[in-house]
Amino acid sequence: MKSAAYHKLWAKIHQQAREEHLPLRVMFELTYRCNFNCRHCYVPKSWRRRKELNTAGVYDIIRQLKDAGCFYLGFTGGEIFLRRDIWRILGFCKRQGMQIILYTNGSLIDGQAAKRIADIGVNKVDITLPGISEKVFDGVTGLKGSRQAVFSAIDSLRKHKVGLGFKTCQLKANQGEIRAIEHFCASINCGHRLDDSTSPRIDQLMIDRAKPTKAFICGGGITQCAITPAGRVKLCPLVEWPKIKISRDNSFNQIWKRLPQMIKDGECYKFCPAGLGRLTEERCVIQ
Ligand code: SF4
């Protein structure tokens, strides 16, 4: 599909999801474990031992998300390929007819894994590229050999024609390589986005609620949300609120329907590392 037509269709789908309050895009954090120790990581290391849903629990939530109208499911972490059941989860999700995006550091994707990703029909693999040289790359990730593993994964994924996207968190350590990273992504016809706003770590928020200065509207609770590894609903990966456990007595849909009112009554901006979340002069706006 031509890019303009795609954007038009996407805008239409998004508008409809807003009007009907559908959870169009959900980020599912499958684990907080990770084999890297990136300087820019917003997940506290102490969270790596946190409880995770078992496979049946993940399936149950995917089913509920599908029934509630979710179409784009992003699997993120931590590093998702540390989960032993990742292949079963991806296959199950695809059978539900959802679009899948994988957010991964890429280091655990070997040739065989790349083929499995392609066979399952994953729509996109999004990899963080912190550098081009081994010195910078491994320096940011804190893991020797990480550059080699990730670039080898990129080769394998390209060989199997898997859709790829890249992002880089701009740091002092990699500022001399940003151009080279962009050049590399362009050379293999892949998109690259620069994340120049480093998010504060989730457990160290310092937001001055007394002096609101700016506002924006996000889609959290309106067309998107996130699920924690333990199966709790929150507004987005960065906002640790309201964190309501999905259970037999409290389905995803029941929680989802309550979110707009909770956002109005609550103060999600208190938890938003982007600054002031959806705060406006009237306190908050649902669009
Ligand atoms: S790969 Fe991602 S989750 Fe792992 S340490 Fe780096 S930023 Fe954190």
Residues whose N, C-alpha, C, O or C-beta is under 5 A from the ligand:
A	BS01	SF4	C34 F36 N37 C38 C41 G77 G78 E79 N105
